Structure formats: structure tokens, C-alpha cells
């Protein structure tokens, strides 16, 4: 953890201390979660401080990969993190409808369906 206050509902640290600590990091890959993934509205979340922390971590990473569950796709939350064009990859559930994948790709992001592990 980088410090700051912990938002227990989303298990995210927020505040100036986190952003300050993030400014001294360099990451190869940042796996980011958001509450909204929309082709026009971009990547978003429901809290301004959380969005600021996610932006700071994203800016310090060589690549950002977003992992999104079905209910987050084609949704927009109040606070912008970044546009779809600014991330390296969006990973969506395996059964995401083709129309949703096409719409997200049209928003400028590389989309990959998650792979289900083989059953033993």
C-alpha cells in the first residue's frame, strides 16, 4: 500500500499521500479496475479522489491493462480516469456480446476476452 485513506467499499487507497507516493514509482504494468467502461465516456469511477489516484498510477506505468466485469461495460460513472485510447488492453468476460466488443474497439481500445481455464 502506498498510504492515504482506505476506501473499504472498493479496497482503494485515496488522498494526497497516495498520489505523492505514486509520483515516485515506475511500473511496467498497472492492472486497473474501474466502475465504468464506455467507448465515448472512457474509463470512469464513482469518486473524484479514486479517479485521481488511478490517473496518477496510470501515468507512471508503461502499460495499463483494465479488467472489467460485464456490468461495467458500456457504463459511465461520474469521474473520468482516462480515455480508452490511453490504455494498452481491455480484458472483458469470455461471453461478452460481439456487439459490445465491436463498440469498445471502435472507441479505440484493444479488447481481449478472458480465457476460461481448462477443466480438469
N, C-alpha and C positions, 0 to 999 in steps of 0.2 A: 504494500500500500504506500501511496505517496504522501499521505497526510490529508488534512482537511476534515470536513464533516462527512459522516457516512449516512447516505440515504438508504435506510434499511429496505424500503419497498423495492428498490432496484439494485441494491448492493453496489452503489456507485459512490465514490468519494467526490465531494464538490468543495469549491471555495478557492480563494486566492492561493493558499498554501499548495494545493494540488497543481494549479496552473504554473506556479513558480517552479515547483519540482519538475514538472513536465518540460519546462523550457531548457532544462539541463540534460535531457535524455536524447538518445538517438536509438531508434528501434528499427529493426529490419522489417518486421511485420506487426501491424496493430490489428487485432481482431476486435471489431466494434459491433456493439448491439445498439439498435435504435428502436423507437416505437412507431416510426412511420417511414415507408419506402415508396416514393411516388415519382413517376417519370418527370413531372413538371415541378413539383414542390420539393423534390430532393429527399435527403435524409433528415429526419427530424425527431425531436423528443419533446416531452411534455414539461420540461423545466429549463429555465434560462441558464442556470448555473451548470446543470448537467450538460447542456449543449456546449457551453464554453469550455468545459473540461474535455469533452470529446473532440472539439475542434483543435484544442492545444495538443492533444495526443496524436491526432491525425496529422497535424502539421509537422510533427517530429518523427514520423515514420516514413521509411522508404516506400512501403506499400500498406494500404489499408484494405482489409477484407471485411465485408459486412455479412453477418449471419442473420437471416431473417426468417421468422416463422410465418405461416400462412396469414395470420390475422394482421400482420404488419405490412403486408404487400398491398400496394395501391391505396395506402392510408397516409394521411399527413397529420402531424402533430404541430402544436403552435410554434416551436422554436427550431429554426434551421440549424443543422450541424454543417452540412456541405451539400453540394450538388452530386448527382450520380456520376457525372463525368470525372469527378475528382478521386474516385476510388479505383482500386485495381480489379476488384472482383466482388460480385454479389452472389452469395450462396443461398439458394431457395430450397424448400422441401421437394422431394422427388416427384410428388404428384401435383405440382403447381401447374395449373392450366396453361396450355400453349399460348393462348391469347394474352395472359398476364406476362409471360416470359417475353413475348414479342413487344409488348408495350414498354416494358422496362428496358429492353435492348434499344428500342427507339429513343429512349431517354439518354442514351449514350454510355451505358454500362455493360461490361461483360458479365453475363449471367451463367451460372452453373447450377444444375440440380444436384443436391446432395446425393451421395451414393448410399444405398442401403447395404449394410454388411451381409455377406452370405450367411445363411442359416446353417448351423452345424448338423 
